[in-house]
Amino acid sequence: MYGNEMSIAYENRVFNRRSGLSGGRMGCTLVTGFLGSGKTTLLKHILNHRADLRVAVLVNEFADSDVDSLLLNSTNLNASFNLSTVSLTHGCGCCDVRGPFRESLQRVVDSKHNFDCLLVETSGLAEPDKFIADLEAVGIHLDMTIAVVDAESLQKILSIDIVKLQLQHVDLVLLNKCDLATLGQISDAEDIIEELTGGAKIVRSQFCKVPLDLVLDFGKIEAQPEVKEDVSVPAILSHEALPKMTFQVANIGNTYVGVSSYDQADDQSAVASKKRVSNEMQRGSSHGESFSSSTFESETPLSLAVFQSTILMSIRSMHGLLRAKGILWFVEDRDSRFVFQWSGVKRVEAVSGGPWESAPKSCLVLIGTDKSELESIHLQLSKLAEPHKEIASCIGSKESAQNFSMKVAADGRFKDPCLKQESLVVFGLKGSPSRGIKESQLNGALMRVVNGKGSIFLTAVTSGLDYDLQILLDEDSDPDETWNEIRTAAGAVISKICKNFCPCRSDLTAHVH
Ligand SMILES: Nc1nc2c(ncn2[C@@H]2O[C@H](COP(=O)(O)OP(=O)(O)OP(=O)(O)O)[C@@H](O)[C@H]2O)c(=O)[nH]1
């Protein structure tokens, strides 16, 4: 825990609780912000640094899959807190006042855990105001509403009405992803936010790393009496958002494909507030009249080679795609569970944090404005996941991979590369922990820069402090071109990170080179 993350008010609260002083209403921090801005990242940051604070978390998801719970790894998280996880399905916090959202809130209030505070992550397409009545109804006090904003992409998404609505009644704006944005983008975003919020506090952040007393109102967290832990009560409730209309379901072997969407014209059961959001979207969006989400699930591993050469290419060419996220299982690296993220200005990440803890499967959610684009990706994914495709899928090129490895090995800024599965090269820039440069910073940034250009798809595998990148050289890959692109991107990343994080830049640059 960082020294400055806990305020005196927090310490007082812990002291009071330990002294058995009873308290009043539970406080809530409502986290809003457009799709992919960094809301879950903020939640993870708070949970990782919460010390002994009893935090209940409620996640409201637009898609009909419980993917945020997977990405938050809530089962593990709760296990480490000695708590159980409950996933809630159906209903919507922002549209159904008597639905599961209020029930979940009531469960948090009634919980024997005596939570100190509640965090609610709204879906990236929800209006935060809609949650307030429910909080009040169950006796939870709204301490603050925080909007997380992607500094790099704010200007591009301003035409979407919900982006502006989400900024209307907030107390604090985390201007996030400042590592990706230029100084010009950051200051333009600050001007826009100031105008839209009427002067809310704005704090710049990278990966939402901010002191906890900025985002939790410790002053208002009342002292709660200590109680015996009841592990049957959840700390993290993953709450799926909108009742969906399924318009296509295919069943191929063990692969289940469902496309669902929220479409006002189709969904007569939508309640008034949801309809209003949709109508406002219609007016504000240049694409179609509503948002759609599609969920792909497969218990057959996908070919990484085909995924990068066809699916990713198609995804990149989609005009209406706003967000993609999920867990991927690849034939070429069966042991790794890749978390796939597509957000903001076509930023793509696929990071594996370790092996599978349950039966491997892929689950990918796409959210966008063009239903037909989503359907088309669906079809491609379902073909890719057909069991007989698995054998034919290893189409990497050993020769190209060896050629590429030799080039990496000759560049002193990189660690020694190795080959995995013949055509999969594992490589990465060297970090320098003693000088404050982490492998994860360098290689994470390198992955984002290279993947952002669109012709190469890097995945990352992490273990402890190690952060390796993987590239699959397929039959069409030109090792020289590939290496040139990665080498150039590496130079840019090193220079930016050295410039941002260390005053004695020349020293660090010399070391890394
Ligand atoms: N480079 C960079 N990436 C970030 C930062 N904050 C978050 N991300 C990445 O952005 C992606 C989306 O972050 P999430 O926290 O899942 O965003 P979200 O708002 O919860 O997304 P939805 O729930 O789908 O609306 C992930 O790949 C994060 O790792 C940041 O400050 N810099």
The ligand as a Gaussian input file, in Angstrom:
#p B3LYP/6-31G(d) Opt

LIG

0 1
 N       -2.525000       2.454000     -21.685000
 C       -3.478000       2.490000     -20.769000
 N       -4.429000       1.541000     -20.774000
 C       -5.375000       1.597000     -19.807000
 C       -5.403000       2.608000     -18.814000
 N       -6.473000       2.378000     -18.008000
 C       -7.077000       1.272000     -18.476000
 N       -6.422000       0.798000     -19.558000
 C       -6.757000      -0.351000     -20.397000
 O       -7.977000      -0.043000     -21.076000
 C       -8.733000      -1.230000     -21.277000
 C      -10.141000      -1.032000     -20.755000
 O      -10.088000      -0.831000     -19.347000
 P      -11.299000      -1.252000     -18.388000
 O      -10.916000      -0.874000     -16.997000
 O      -11.701000      -2.646000     -18.631000
 O      -12.424000      -0.269000     -18.935000
 P      -13.966000      -0.221000     -18.491000
 O      -14.347000       1.205000     -18.453000
 O      -14.181000      -0.999000     -17.234000
 O      -14.651000      -0.951000     -19.710000
 P      -16.213000      -1.370000     -19.826000
 O      -16.625000      -1.958000     -18.508000
 O      -16.254000      -2.344000     -20.925000
 O      -16.966000      -0.136000     -20.134000
 C       -7.955000      -2.328000     -20.577000
 O       -7.176000      -2.980000     -21.554000
 C       -7.069000      -1.596000     -19.597000
 O       -5.864000      -2.285000     -19.284000
 C       -4.386000       3.617000     -18.844000
 O       -4.346000       4.561000     -18.061000
 N       -3.467000       3.492000     -19.852000

